[in-house]
Amino acid sequence: MLDEYLRRGDVSSFIDDILFNERYFKKKMNHIANTKSISENILALFIFYSALFQYKVIVDNIYLFDDFLEQLERLYRKIDNYNDLEVGIHHLIGRMVADNLQIKDVEDNDNRTMLLKYIYDKYIKNGYYFHGFSSSYFNDLNKNSFQPEVYHNYYDRFEKINSIFSKVNSNIKIEKDFSKKEVYFTDDFVMGCYYSYYSPMFYTDFLLNFSKKDFYQYTECFKKLKVYLDSEFFTKEDKEFVLSLIEDERHLLKKNENEVSIIIVPRNEFNDTILSFDEYLNNDDNNYYDMVDRLLTSKSSKIIHMDEIEREKYDLYRFPISKKESSITEESEILKKDEIKKNNQIFLDEYGRVSILLVIGSLSILIGIVITIIKFVWR
């Protein structure tokens, strides 16, 4: 769906800026996705993907895209708060819809109603819900129908962890009912990316119990888990079981950690009740752009779904992301230190020799001056 835009060089360049240029992502972190310490650039990237998706679904005019991307970059540079950034993007989408339909006076009552109805039909009535999942399951879900919680993997082993921890009266547990065959969908694309990024959530939440900064960095969490298991009255077999399972899950997820995967399903496949067009407009505020923001702002963050969805009724998308904080390993830290050492050595090799020559040259000049003074004195 988004391939024609993601393949563009200017889009790729902007994504690189979002990930690596601090002016784009050093913003205030007040956002619904900030329940964990997700890094600023990753959240900025998810908001960009959401904007791209909204443009595709609502506007989808390749000739207006250059202007859209230019204005989007300005918003990223200008706005220093993620919530305000999303509001600005919604206003921009409203302007692009008006341009696409060649309507200049957006505050005329008839024009405003027509534009808002257009957005409602495109994005809500005929819109989509999203479910973020680990990319480890992408190929399976691409070949087969979607069946909630069928991809168990190590579920039975995770259930055993709770019994192991309860034996020592630990207040730490896996916060998941593995007997329930249900998953959550959302109408917020950013949250779909977010849930995929931390998927499976119960595993991430469990490891965060062992993070001093509430920050999902696997190496740190795993080390602290080992310390915790040594400090309590766990048997050797129980300790080995827990550590082995955490490592096995880690290896499973590590294969696809640099991307997020999302199932996109039409809203009409769900029994969820959506607001009517008139209910969205039932407000004293008649500002067109604010009403567009109301239409595009999430209304359903957790939609429970328990039924099978046939493969032809949903789309799957994978989006690249920068390397997760959680993927930092001891090996990468060692390599970083070696690189610093190497650079320091290069600096010493190149500039150390220059420094010695400078010292020798300075001494030669000093000796020459002293000799000149002595000759002058003894005349």
Order of alpha helices (4+ residues) and beta strands (2+ residues): alpha-alpha-alpha-alpha-alpha-alpha-alpha-beta-alpha-alpha-beta-alpha-alpha-alpha-alpha-beta-alpha-alpha-beta-beta-alpha
